[in-house]
Amino acid sequence: MFRFISNSVYFICPAILFIGLFVSFKMRPKLLFLNYCKIALISVFAIIVAYLLKYGVQRPRPFKNHQDISQLMEAGNFSFPSGHTLIAFTIAFGLYFCFQKKYLLIPIFVWAFAVAYSRIILGVHYPSDIIASIVIAYMLNIVFFKYIFQQEWFKNTTIKI
């Protein structure tokens, strides 16, 4: 079950973005389409940040440092940060900043916390990797929504749909 939850990032995150972009494109509400474009942009940036930190910090996986931790899932070379957790929470915080609807946010945050928890249970991340990933996801959303998306050059950008 935890492997499935962990791997759900590979299909749930793209599904949220593609379905949101497709529905907003078909329905033609410009603001909805723009919000999903913003979340997609932050998600791409989060993936880049995750890889830069992973190969910059090069923290070994928990199962490599501690014999009492079992590796229950295949994992890459390095532990910090948790890419699965980072992208799940980037999407969750992005949806929060765009929509703030409880019926949408409760399930997405429950899912994101389940992904984070599964990474620890599977022995591929330390709790500090998970906490740092959540903080990084939140900070990326803050930087983009409070600063970058508020710039005049971004506000004056028009998207023709």
C-alpha positions as CSV (number, residue, x, y, z in Angstrom):
1,M,0.0,0.0,0.0
2,F,2.8,2.5,0.9
3,R,4.5,1.8,-2.4
4,F,1.3,2.6,-4.3
5,I,0.8,5.8,-2.3
6,S,4.5,6.8,-2.9
7,N,4.3,6.1,-6.6
8,S,0.9,7.9,-6.9
9,V,2.9,11.1,-7.3
10,Y,3.8,10.0,-10.8
11,F,0.2,9.9,-12.0
12,I,-1.8,12.1,-9.6
13,C,0.4,15.3,-10.0
14,P,0.4,15.2,-13.8
15,A,-3.3,14.3,-13.8
16,I,-4.2,17.3,-11.6
17,L,-2.3,19.6,-13.8
18,F,-3.5,18.2,-17.2
19,I,-7.1,17.8,-16.2
20,G,-7.1,21.3,-14.7
21,L,-5.5,22.8,-17.8
22,F,-7.8,20.8,-20.1
23,V,-11.0,21.7,-18.3
24,S,-10.1,25.4,-17.9
25,F,-9.1,25.5,-21.6
26,K,-12.4,23.9,-22.7
27,M,-14.5,26.0,-20.4
28,R,-12.5,29.1,-21.3
29,P,-12.3,30.8,-17.9
30,K,-9.0,32.7,-18.3
31,L,-8.3,33.0,-14.6
32,L,-8.7,29.2,-14.0
33,F,-6.3,28.4,-16.9
34,L,-3.8,31.0,-15.6
35,N,-3.9,29.5,-12.1
36,Y,-3.1,26.0,-13.4
37,C,-0.3,27.4,-15.6
38,K,1.1,29.0,-12.4
39,I,0.9,25.7,-10.5
40,A,2.6,23.9,-13.5
41,L,5.4,26.5,-13.6
42,I,6.1,26.2,-9.8
43,S,6.0,22.4,-10.2
44,V,8.7,22.4,-12.9
45,F,10.8,24.8,-10.7
46,A,10.3,22.5,-7.7
47,I,11.6,19.5,-9.7
48,I,14.7,21.5,-10.7
49,V,15.3,22.6,-7.1
50,A,14.9,19.0,-5.9
51,Y,17.5,17.7,-8.3
52,L,19.9,20.6,-7.5
53,L,19.6,19.9,-3.8
54,K,19.8,16.2,-4.1
55,Y,23.1,16.3,-6.0
56,G,24.4,19.3,-4.1
57,V,23.9,17.9,-0.6
58,Q,24.3,14.2,-1.5
59,R,22.9,12.9,1.8
60,P,22.9,9.0,1.9
61,R,19.6,7.2,2.2
62,P,18.6,6.0,5.7
63,F,18.9,2.3,4.8
64,K,22.6,2.9,3.8
65,N,23.5,4.5,7.1
66,H,21.5,2.4,9.5
67,Q,21.3,-1.4,9.3
68,D,18.1,-1.5,11.4
69,I,16.2,0.4,8.6
70,S,14.9,-1.8,5.9
71,Q,14.8,-0.7,2.3
72,L,11.2,-1.5,1.1
73,M,11.4,0.3,-2.2
74,E,13.9,1.1,-4.8
75,A,15.4,4.6,-4.5
76,G,17.9,6.8,-6.2
77,N,21.3,7.6,-4.8
78,F,20.5,10.5,-2.4
79,S,18.0,11.3,0.3
80,F,17.7,15.0,0.7
81,P,15.2,16.4,-0.2
82,S,12.3,14.0,-0.9
83,G,11.3,14.7,-4.5
84,H,8.0,12.9,-4.0
85,T,7.1,14.9,-1.0
86,L,8.3,18.2,-2.6
87,I,6.2,17.8,-5.7
88,A,3.1,16.6,-3.8
89,F,3.2,19.6,-1.5
90,T,4.1,22.0,-4.3
91,I,0.8,21.0,-6.0
92,A,-1.1,21.0,-2.7
93,F,0.1,24.5,-1.7
94,G,-0.4,25.8,-5.3
95,L,-4.0,24.6,-5.2
96,Y,-4.4,26.3,-1.8
97,F,-3.0,29.6,-3.0
98,C,-5.2,29.5,-6.1
99,F,-8.5,28.2,-4.9
100,Q,-8.8,27.9,-1.1
101,K,-11.7,25.5,-1.3
102,K,-12.0,23.1,1.6
103,Y,-13.6,20.4,-0.4
104,L,-10.6,20.4,-2.7
105,L,-7.8,21.1,-0.2
106,I,-8.6,18.5,2.5
107,P,-8.2,15.5,0.2
108,I,-5.1,16.9,-1.6
109,F,-3.3,17.6,1.7
110,V,-4.3,14.2,3.1
111,W,-2.8,12.6,0.0
112,A,0.4,14.8,0.2
113,F,0.9,13.8,3.9
114,A,0.3,10.2,3.0
115,V,3.0,10.4,0.3
116,A,5.4,12.0,2.8
117,Y,4.6,9.4,5.5
118,S,5.1,6.6,3.0
119,R,8.6,7.8,2.1
120,I,9.6,7.4,5.7
121,I,7.9,4.0,6.2
122,L,9.5,2.7,3.0
123,G,12.9,3.5,4.5
124,V,14.0,5.9,1.8
125,H,13.9,9.2,3.6
126,Y,14.6,10.6,7.0
127,P,11.9,12.6,8.8
128,S,14.1,15.7,8.3
129,D,14.1,15.2,4.5
130,I,10.3,15.2,4.6
131,I,10.0,18.3,6.8
132,A,12.5,20.2,4.7
133,S,10.6,19.2,1.5
134,I,7.4,20.5,2.9
135,V,9.0,23.8,3.9
136,I,10.7,24.1,0.5
137,A,7.4,23.5,-1.3
138,Y,5.7,26.1,0.9
139,M,8.5,28.6,0.4
140,L,8.5,28.1,-3.4
141,N,4.8,28.8,-3.5
142,I,5.2,31.9,-1.3
143,V,8.0,33.3,-3.6
144,F,6.1,32.7,-6.7
145,F,2.6,33.8,-5.6
146,K,3.6,36.7,-3.3
147,Y,6.5,38.0,-5.4
148,I,7.0,36.7,-8.9
149,F,3.4,36.6,-9.9
150,Q,2.8,40.0,-8.5
151,Q,5.4,41.7,-10.7
152,E,4.0,44.1,-13.3
153,W,5.6,42.2,-16.2
154,F,3.7,39.1,-15.1
155,K,0.4,40.8,-14.5
156,N,0.5,42.4,-18.0
157,T,1.1,39.0,-19.7
158,T,-1.9,38.0,-21.7
159,I,-2.9,34.4,-22.5
160,K,-5.1,34.0,-25.4
161,I,-7.4,31.0,-25.1
